[in-house]
């Protein structure tokens, strides 16, 4: 499967949908930002920089300061694929983020979402 189109998609273009999905269920932008920071190691300032510069997904994850070592605890199915079985590292990281935002929208506690 050729994922080049997704990888070159602007993170800033998708970010509002993460916020919107969470907000529909009464969750906040701050919670989404916390999830992104937990997953990638980005500070709020660094996240804002990537949003303003419309960084693509490939660059966004390549420049992430530290992918959280607990990502292996993120399991389940997203978009019909079992996350832990996705072989393409970048696609897996994108799906990790999708899964975390889904969990937020489904009402899971931040403690559980952040695998604490």
MOMODA-V184700 format. One record per run of one state. SS is the DSSP state (~ for helix, > for strand, _ for the rest). FROM is the first residue (numbers start at 1). LEN is the number of residues. Records with the same first field share a line. If there is no record, write none. Layout:
SS=FROM-LEN, FROM-LEN
This chain:
_=1-3, 8-2, 25-4, 41-3, 53-3, 63-6, 74-3, 79-2, 86-3, 106-4, 114-3
~=4-4, 11-14, 29-12, 44-9, 57-6, 69-5, 83-3, 89-17, 110-4
>=10-1, 56-1, 77-2, 81-2
